[in-house]
Amino acid sequence: MAQKRCLILLLFTILLLDHITGQSSKARKHSKRKVKEKNGDLKSQIDKLWQEVNSLKEMQALQTVCLRGTKVHKKCYLASDGAKHFHEANEDCIAKGGTLAIPRDGDETNALRDYAKKSLAGGGDFWLGVTDMVNEGKFVDVNGMVLNYFNWDRSQPNGGKRENCVLFSHSAQGKWVDEVCRTVKRYVCEFLIP
């Protein structure tokens, strides 16, 4: 009888321990799930903070560009320090976070002309972000977008397949001239202000 009691007590203890460990296992799983959820929330918060920091860095860089260059409408222009052929000039502007300047109307053309007169020694010609490299005679901006504004000089464009890049001609009061892309010229980068 004493053995039966001990056996029952032992079975009861084992069942009780099994029940308790099962509960703690469920609690651990629940706890792990909560930790994962918290980690996920923390990760998304950190990601959002990094996005904000990067956005602030871009804004600060843009403000620096605007201070060194000039601000017109919702754009900043910054003249190059040196001269390059069209493709190098375009890559340099992209590396700085912009594109080659693309005047979209007469006001922007006038602002670019005035800025270039002050910023480019001798007020020479400079590259614009306009080409017909992809489709001869169909001039688009460097992003491939169709242009709604052109400011061609008399008898321009006249270069055919040989002249696929566009210059802003200072001597022609801001009129556009097509030119061989390998020609080395100054350039102005354009940065959009959000």
N, C-alpha and C positions, 0 to 999 in steps of 0.2 A: 504494500500500500504506500509506503514511504517512497519506494522507487517510482510508483505511478505518479505521485505528486511531483517528484523531482522531474520526471519526464514531461509532465504537463507544464510545469513551471519553465522548464527548458524550452519547450516548443513555444510557449507563450512569449518568452523572452526573445526567441529567434524571430517570431512573427512581428513583435513590437519593434525590434531592431530593423528588420526588413522594411517595415512601414515607415520608420523614421528616416532611414537612408534613402528610401524612395522619395519621400517628401523633400529631403535636402537636395537630391539630384534634380528634382523638378524645380526647386528654388534656384539651384545653380544655373540651370538652363534658362530660366526666366531672367535671372540676373545677367547672364551672358548676353541675352537678347537685348536687354535694356542698355548694357554697355555698348553693344554694337550700334544701337539706335543713337545713343549719345555721341559715339564716335562719328557716325554718319552726319549728325547735326553739326558737330564741331568741324568736320571736314568741309561741309558746305559753307559754314560761316567763314572759315579760313579762306576758302576759294573766293567768296564774295569780297573779303577784305583785300586779297591780292588783286582782284579786278579793280577795286577802287583805287588801290595804290598805283597800279599801272595806268589807270585813267588820269590820276593826278599827275603822274610823271609826264604823260603825253601833253596834258594841259600846260604844265610848266615849260616843257620843251617848246611848245607852240608859242607861249608868251615870250620866250627868249627869242624865237625867230621873229616874232612881230616887233620886238624892241630893236633888233638888229636891222630888220628890213622895213617894210611899210605895210600898213593895214588898209585894205580897200574892201568895202562892203563886208562880205563874210569870208574874206581871204586875206592871207598875208603873202607878200612877195619878198624873196630874198635873192639878191644878185650873187652870182658866182664870184669866187676869188680869181679863178683862172678860166682858160678856154679849153673846150673839149669837143670831140665830134659828137654828133647827135646822140648816139647810143650810150656813150659814156656819160654825157650830161644827164640823160634820162635816168640812168642807173644811179647817179649821184643824188639826184633829187629824190628818188624812191628810197634810197638808203637813209635820207634825212627825214623821211615820213611824208613826202609830198610828191609832186609830179612837175614836169616842165610846165611853165605858165601857159594857160589857155584862156585868152580873153573871150568872154561870152557876149560882150556887147560893146558899144562905143564908149561908155563910161569906163569900163575896165581897160580898154585900149588906151584911152587918154591917161588913166592913172599909171599904167605900165610905161607909157612913153615918158611921163614926167619923172617917174621913179628911176628909169634907166638913164635919163639925162643926168640925174644927180649921182647915181651909184656906179655906173659903168664908165670908166675913163674914156673920154672921147665920145661917149654916147653912141657907140657902134651898134651894129646889128647883133641880135641874139636869137638863140633857138626858142621856138615855141613848141608846145606838146601837140603838134599836129603833123600827120603824115598821110600818104596814100600808098604805103608799102604793100598792104594786103591786096588792095584792089585799085589798080591804076585809075587815077582821076577821081576817086571817091575819097576825099580827105575826111579823116576822123581824128578824134583826140587819141592820146597815147593809151587810153583805156579801151579803145575800140568803139566809143560812143559817137553817134552821128552828131555833127555840128549844125546848129541852127544859125550861126553867125560866121560870116567870112569878111575879111577886110583886105582883099587882094589889091595889089598895085596894078596899074594899067598893064595890059598884056600878060598878066600872071593868072594862073600858073602856066609856065611855058616850057618846063623841063622834060616833059614826057616821062618815060620810064627811068631816065637817068637821075632826075631830081625829085626825090620822094619825101624830103623833109622841109619844114617851113621855118623861115626866118622872119623876125620882126624887124623891119627896116627902119632904122632911126632917120636916115636921110630922106626916106619917103613918108615921114611923119606918122609912122606906126603902121604903114601898109604892109601886107604880107608878100613874101617872095619865096618861091620854091627853090631848093638848093640841094646839091649833092650831100648826102648824109655824112660822108667822111670828111667834109670840110670842118676845120677847127674854128669854133666861134665861142663867144661868151654865152651865158644862159642865165635865166631867172627861174627859180623854183617857186612853186605855188603850194600853199598849205591851206586847206579848208578849215574854217573855224566852226566848231560845233555849236 
